[in-house]
Amino acid sequence: MKIRKKSQDMQKLIEDLNRHGSEKDAGAWKAVAKKLNRPRRKRHEVSLNTLEKHTEAMESIVVPGVVLGPGEIKKSLKIAALRFSKEAREKIEKAGGECMDIRELFEKNPKGNKIKIMG
């Protein structure tokens, strides 16, 4: 995959996810790398309302973009994203969930087992 011109950190993340996805047959991380490689104007935005509607409690979710605060969340979720709005982070943590960077989840779950990609 040809990587678009991005910040060094983002390029490194995309390269790591793509390489690991190919070498270790972890298709989920390869799919995340592909979604992160999109232009910034086409990056995903997911609201808490969407997460509440389409997830089960205790799931690990990857958002290759931004998590926004509209809506309410009552489930405890592990959510990895590029960025969280302040309101979204507060609501997720109040519900007993966890907000993390995509690289953190990648290091905790290198096989990509039981993750859901939203966006």
C-alpha positions in Angstrom: 0.0 0.0 0.0 1.3 3.4 -0.9 1.2 5.6 2.2 -0.1 9.2 1.7 2.0 12.1 3.0 1.1 12.5 6.7 2.9 13.3 9.9 5.8 11.0 10.8 3.9 9.5 13.7 0.9 8.7 11.5 3.0 7.3 8.7 4.9 5.0 11.2 1.6 3.8 12.7 0.1 3.0 9.3 3.3 1.2 8.2 3.4 -0.8 11.5 -0.3 -1.8 11.2 0.0 -2.7 7.6 3.2 -4.7 7.9 2.0 -6.6 11.0 -1.4 -7.3 9.3 0.4 -8.9 6.3 3.1 -10.8 8.3 0.9 -12.1 11.1 -2.3 -12.6 9.1 -4.1 -10.0 11.3 -6.5 -8.6 8.8 -8.2 -6.3 11.2 -5.0 -4.2 11.7 -4.5 -4.1 7.9 -8.0 -2.8 7.5 -7.4 -0.1 10.1 -4.2 0.9 8.3 -6.1 1.3 5.1 -8.8 3.4 6.7 -6.1 5.6 8.4 -4.4 6.2 5.0 -7.5 8.0 3.7 -7.4 11.8 3.2 -8.1 13.8 6.3 -11.3 15.2 4.9 -12.6 11.7 4.5 -11.6 10.5 8.0 -14.3 8.8 10.1 -16.3 10.6 12.8 -18.3 8.4 15.2 -20.7 9.7 17.9 -21.4 8.1 21.2 -24.9 7.6 20.1 -23.7 5.4 17.3 -21.4 3.4 19.6 -24.3 2.9 22.1 -26.5 1.6 19.3 -24.1 -0.8 17.5 -22.0 -2.3 20.3 -22.2 -4.7 23.2 -20.8 -4.1 26.7 -17.1 -4.8 27.1 -16.2 -4.8 23.4 -13.0 -3.4 22.0 -13.7 -0.8 19.4 -11.3 0.9 16.9 -12.3 4.2 15.4 -9.9 5.2 12.6 -10.8 8.9 13.2 -12.5 10.9 15.9 -15.0 10.0 18.6 -17.5 12.8 19.2 -19.7 13.6 22.2 -23.3 13.8 21.0 -25.5 11.2 22.6 -25.2 9.1 25.8 -23.3 5.9 26.5 -24.2 3.5 29.2 -21.9 0.6 28.3 -18.4 0.0 29.4 -16.3 -0.1 26.2 -12.6 -0.1 25.3 -12.3 2.5 22.6 -9.2 3.2 20.6 -9.2 6.2 18.3 -7.0 8.9 16.8 -8.7 11.5 18.9 -11.6 12.0 21.3 -13.5 15.1 21.9 -13.4 16.3 25.6 -17.1 15.6 26.1 -16.8 12.1 24.6 -13.8 11.2 26.7 -15.7 12.3 29.9 -18.8 10.3 29.1 -16.9 7.1 28.2 -14.9 7.2 31.4 -18.0 8.0 33.4 -19.7 4.9 32.0 -16.7 2.8 33.1 -15.1 2.6 29.7 -11.5 3.2 28.6 -10.2 5.6 26.0 -6.9 4.8 24.3 -4.7 5.5 21.3 -4.8 3.0 18.4 -1.2 2.1 19.0 -2.0 1.1 22.7 -4.7 -1.3 21.6 -2.5 -2.6 18.8 0.2 -3.4 21.4 -2.3 -5.0 23.8 -4.0 -7.1 21.1 -1.5 -7.7 18.3 -3.6 -10.5 16.7 -6.6 -8.1 16.4 -8.9 -10.7 18.0 -12.4 -9.6 18.9 -12.1 -6.0 17.9 -14.8 -4.1 16.0 -13.9 -1.3 13.5 -16.4 1.5 13.5 -16.5 4.2 10.9 
